[in-house]
């Protein structure tokens, strides 16, 4: 079965929800993950730290160079991801919709390239 990446995308200017709302979001995400596991589509998933925690590794000049912060400046930030198996794009979009409902933010659904998964 094909693999798909669901990226949880936080719009520019997003702030972390208050603790009580974050707890409700995490409960909904937990139910989403349990349903995906029960359906046999779960591969991997998790949340990410703030982009300021990123380190960029660059080897283009033949030596490794390390720099702090995200690689690109962007309006949106990937805050978490899920990798799943689904019969087709329509099925993956259905799971993406459920994750968007659970998190309250947009979710990008992308298929892996053939041979990549």
Number of C-alpha atoms within 10 A of each C-alpha: 10 17 23 25 21 25 23 26 20 20 14 10 9 10 8 9 10 8 9 9 11 13 12 13 17 14 14 17 18 13 14 18 19 13 14 17 14 10 11 12 20 18 14 13 15 10 12 14 10 12 14 9 10 14 13 13 13 13 9 8 7 7 9 10 11 11 11 12 14 15 13 7 8 9 10 13 19 18 15 16 19 20 22 22 21 22 11 13 15 10 12 24 18 13 23 23 17 16 23 19 16 18 21 13 13 18 24 16 21 16 19 13 10 8 6 8 12
